Amino acid sequence: MGSSKHRWRFSLLRSPSNLRKQPSPPPEFICPISGLLMADPVIVSSGQTFERNCVLACISLSFKPKTILTTLIPNLALKSAIISWCKTNSYLPIPQPIDLRSALSIVQSLIKDSPRIQLSGCLSSTSDDSVVAAVAAAATTAVTAVDSFNTRPLYYSSSSSSEIDSLIEEDEEIINQLKSGLISDQENAVVSLRNITRTKTDTRIRFCTPRLLSALRHLIVSRSSAVQVNAVAALVNLSLENANKVKIVRSGIVPPLIDVLRSGFVEALDHAAGALFSLALDDQNKTAIGVLGALTPLLHALRSGSERTRHDSALALYHLSLVQSNRSKLVKLGSVQLFLNMVKSGHMTGRVMLVLCNLAGSVEGRAAMLDGGAVECLLGLLSRGEFDSESTRESCLGALYGLSQGGLRFKGLAKEAGAEELLLKERETGPDRCKEKANKILEVMLQKYEEEETVDWEALLNSDELSRSRFELVYGKGSV
């Protein structure tokens, strides 16, 4: 009897009529690349949604599109909907993010299976979104059935796992050597990192991780010349990718770079200035670099560094001075006189003029330049025609135009220096863009002349008895 009951229960459990049919997930819940329920869905700029690590795998596998995808927007609404759907169907587990190794294998297998997708930058697409979309299109030709209790799609291929393992082992080996207490290990690691990030975009993106940046940060100020020089050089390589610039600044690596710029080894100074210049190209970094104290050592490097350090420092200062907060700091640091002296000496005139253009666009910078004799200096340069290029000539006129917003004071200084004659000549004979700027300055000066001529100062003083009586009441009669 017991055995019969047991058999009855067993047959009831196995009966097809009592098994709950497994529902198919909505198509929008499935990653087009992995074929799995998405655990970490992100939106790319084309508006499509993919599993995060699948997108990163597409970008990492030696693709070299013209633009780099810098922002992946989490699709929180879709993620919530997927989790809610899984809970409603309680026998299904909540999906877990696919690991990067599996994502790399999936994408590699799709690339090999599809003749439309090629490695080594041969893709005709112009954006990483197109790369991801191309891989997703190839995935639609594969088997996309999902085993809800498995962590990988049915078309998963392990044929390239050895290659992926070697990449991961290489990454781990370098990071472990960077963290080693032995100088020899550290030197080997930074030399290797510098070499392998010298030319390949995908390698620079792959290595720019929080773990590696954390290990590299401590070696930038190493007392070993070889370690410090190669560590900073490797950082320059990493910073060349737009996708890495903000990551590097947020990793806390700028203060050590500033320390190197102040008192590092000579060769490391060149690389430190280059790194700050590269990082300053990203608008999100400009204010942070200024706040962290990079302006003072960059100004110092203009006077004492090698030629390469001076040029990169000047370019870094130009990009940093595009932000108002940094312009104010530069004025307070007394940079205006330094820049004007460099213009007078003819040293790096083109680069310095770019910074002066930015400073002339702010109230503080304009006042400091007028005080420092910038009008006479720039007009003198214009009269001598000592320009290394048309762009430098244009920058000189651009700085003068910025100063022309300084009101009557500029007009007086410009008139004394013979500005009108020089500007008329420039408007007639200069290159087109220089003609345009010269004409704008003349218009500003002419407008101020007309304003001055329309005011009858004597009549105004004689008729304004009320204002005069108020003045005497407050301040009293007689000279001050």
MOCOR-V675491 format. One line per field, one symbol per residue. psi: psi as a letter, one per 20 degrees, with the letter a starting at -180 (. if undefined). burial: b if it has 9 or more other C-alpha atoms within 8 Angstrom, else e. A space follows every 10 residues. Layout:
# MOCOR-V675491
psi=???
burial=???
This chain:
# MOCOR-V675491
psi=gghghghggg hghiphiipp poqpqqhiip phghjqpphm pqpriiiqpr pghhghgghh mjqmrhqpoi poopnhgggh hgggghhgmi ipqpqqppqh ghgggggghh ghhpiipqak jiqirjqhgh gghgghghhi irojqpoijq jqrhjppjhj hhgghhgghg ghggghhhiq iphggggggh gggggijhhp ghghghimqh gghghhghih kqipgggggh ghghhgghih phiighgggi ikigghghgg hgkrqghhgg hghhghgghi hphiiggghg hikigghhgh hhhirrgggg ghgghghghh jipghhgggh ghikhghggh hhghijolgg ghhgghgghi iqggggghhg hjkhggghhg hhhhkmpirh hhghhghghh gghijjbhgg gghgghjkhg gghgghhhir rghhgggghg ghggghhhgh ghhipnhghg ghimhghghh ghhgirrrq.
burial=eeeeeeeeee eeeeeeeeee eeeeeeeebb bbbbbbbbbb bbbbeeeebb bbbbbbbbbb bbbbbeebbe ebeebeebbe ebbeebbeee ebbeeebbeb ebbbbbbbbb beeeeebbbe bebebebbbb bbebbbbbbb eeebebbeee ebbbebeeeb eeebeeeeee beebbebbeb eebebbbbbb bbbbebbeee bbbbbebbee ebbbbbbbbb bbeeeebbbb bbbbbbbbbb bbbbbbbbbe bebbbbbbbb beebbeebbb bbbbbbbbbb bbeebbbbbb eebbbebbbb bbeebeeebb bbbbbbbbbb bbbeebbbbb beeebbbebb ebbbeeebbb bbbbbbbbbb bbebbbbbbb ebebbbbbbe bbeeeebeee ebbbbbbbbb bbbbebeeeb bebbbebebb ebbbbbbeeb eeebbbbbbb bbebbeebee eeeeeeeeee eeeeeeeeee bbeeeeeeee
